[in-house]
Amino acid sequence: MALRARQIDVPSFLEELFNSNIFVVPKKEDIVASDTGFSLGKNPHLFSITYPEYVALGLYTSPERAKPTSEQYPEYRFAIEVHAGEFLMSLGGDFGIVLNPYWDVNIEFSNVVFQRVLTMMRRD
């Protein structure tokens, strides 16, 4: 919300995002239970939005923000917490992101913009 209200700049927002925990919404069969809780299985099917030009991965700042997605797409009804930077940097492929899709305040980065962000954030 601070980015949308122009209270912080984009680099500060991205630093905060990559250093925080976020939630992704997989299909039920892609969730693995363990002694420490739940995690994603290998090659999970995560909620994404397909646009004519690219696919955008849905990311959420809290499980509550995922509820509008779960209501529209019941097969994506569980939110799994991940560390944003580690998770996003581990993904391959050309994709964009939508932060809190179907919520009143959301932010979208196209595939071109987000790939530039990933390139900037990579630490060699």
Secondary structure as a PSIPRED ss2 file (coil, helix, strand):
# PSIPRED VFORMAT (PSIPRED V4.0)

   1 M C   1.000  0.000  0.000
   2 A C   1.000  0.000  0.000
   3 L C   1.000  0.000  0.000
   4 R C   1.000  0.000  0.000
   5 A C   1.000  0.000  0.000
   6 R C   1.000  0.000  0.000
   7 Q C   1.000  0.000  0.000
   8 I C   1.000  0.000  0.000
   9 D C   1.000  0.000  0.000
  10 V H   0.000  1.000  0.000
  11 P H   0.000  1.000  0.000
  12 S H   0.000  1.000  0.000
  13 F H   0.000  1.000  0.000
  14 L H   0.000  1.000  0.000
  15 E H   0.000  1.000  0.000
  16 E H   0.000  1.000  0.000
  17 L H   0.000  1.000  0.000
  18 F H   0.000  1.000  0.000
  19 N C   1.000  0.000  0.000
  20 S C   1.000  0.000  0.000
  21 N E   0.000  0.000  1.000
  22 I E   0.000  0.000  1.000
  23 F E   0.000  0.000  1.000
  24 V E   0.000  0.000  1.000
  25 V C   1.000  0.000  0.000
  26 P E   0.000  0.000  1.000
  27 K C   1.000  0.000  0.000
  28 K H   0.000  1.000  0.000
  29 E H   0.000  1.000  0.000
  30 D H   0.000  1.000  0.000
  31 I E   0.000  0.000  1.000
  32 V E   0.000  0.000  1.000
  33 A E   0.000  0.000  1.000
  34 S E   0.000  0.000  1.000
  35 D C   1.000  0.000  0.000
  36 T C   1.000  0.000  0.000
  37 G E   0.000  0.000  1.000
  38 F E   0.000  0.000  1.000
  39 S E   0.000  0.000  1.000
  40 L E   0.000  0.000  1.000
  41 G C   1.000  0.000  0.000
  42 K C   1.000  0.000  0.000
  43 N C   1.000  0.000  0.000
  44 P C   1.000  0.000  0.000
  45 H C   1.000  0.000  0.000
  46 L E   0.000  0.000  1.000
  47 F C   1.000  0.000  0.000
  48 S E   0.000  0.000  1.000
  49 I E   0.000  0.000  1.000
  50 T E   0.000  0.000  1.000
  51 Y C   1.000  0.000  0.000
  52 P C   1.000  0.000  0.000
  53 E C   1.000  0.000  0.000
  54 Y C   1.000  0.000  0.000
  55 V E   0.000  0.000  1.000
  56 A E   0.000  0.000  1.000
  57 L E   0.000  0.000  1.000
  58 G E   0.000  0.000  1.000
  59 L E   0.000  0.000  1.000
  60 Y E   0.000  0.000  1.000
  61 T C   1.000  0.000  0.000
  62 S C   1.000  0.000  0.000
  63 P H   0.000  1.000  0.000
  64 E H   0.000  1.000  0.000
  65 R H   0.000  1.000  0.000
  66 A H   0.000  1.000  0.000
  67 K H   0.000  1.000  0.000
  68 P H   0.000  1.000  0.000
  69 T H   0.000  1.000  0.000
  70 S H   0.000  1.000  0.000
  71 E H   0.000  1.000  0.000
  72 Q H   0.000  1.000  0.000
  73 Y C   1.000  0.000  0.000
  74 P C   1.000  0.000  0.000
  75 E C   1.000  0.000  0.000
  76 Y C   1.000  0.000  0.000
  77 R C   1.000  0.000  0.000
  78 F C   1.000  0.000  0.000
  79 A C   1.000  0.000  0.000
  80 I E   0.000  0.000  1.000
  81 E E   0.000  0.000  1.000
  82 V E   0.000  0.000  1.000
  83 H E   0.000  0.000  1.000
  84 A H   0.000  1.000  0.000
  85 G H   0.000  1.000  0.000
  86 E H   0.000  1.000  0.000
  87 F H   0.000  1.000  0.000
  88 L H   0.000  1.000  0.000
  89 M H   0.000  1.000  0.000
  90 S H   0.000  1.000  0.000
  91 L C   1.000  0.000  0.000
  92 G C   1.000  0.000  0.000
  93 G C   1.000  0.000  0.000
  94 D C   1.000  0.000  0.000
  95 F C   1.000  0.000  0.000
  96 G E   0.000  0.000  1.000
  97 I E   0.000  0.000  1.000
  98 V E   0.000  0.000  1.000
  99 L E   0.000  0.000  1.000
 100 N C   1.000  0.000  0.000
 101 P C   1.000  0.000  0.000
 102 Y C   1.000  0.000  0.000
 103 W C   1.000  0.000  0.000
 104 D C   1.000  0.000  0.000
 105 V C   1.000  0.000  0.000
 106 N C   1.000  0.000  0.000
 107 I E   0.000  0.000  1.000
 108 E E   0.000  0.000  1.000
 109 F E   0.000  0.000  1.000
 110 S C   1.000  0.000  0.000
 111 N H   0.000  1.000  0.000
 112 V H   0.000  1.000  0.000
 113 V H   0.000  1.000  0.000
 114 F H   0.000  1.000  0.000
 115 Q H   0.000  1.000  0.000
 116 R H   0.000  1.000  0.000
 117 V H   0.000  1.000  0.000
 118 L H   0.000  1.000  0.000
 119 T H   0.000  1.000  0.000
 120 M H   0.000  1.000  0.000
 121 M H   0.000  1.000  0.000
 122 R C   1.000  0.000  0.000
 123 R C   1.000  0.000  0.000
 124 D C   1.000  0.000  0.000
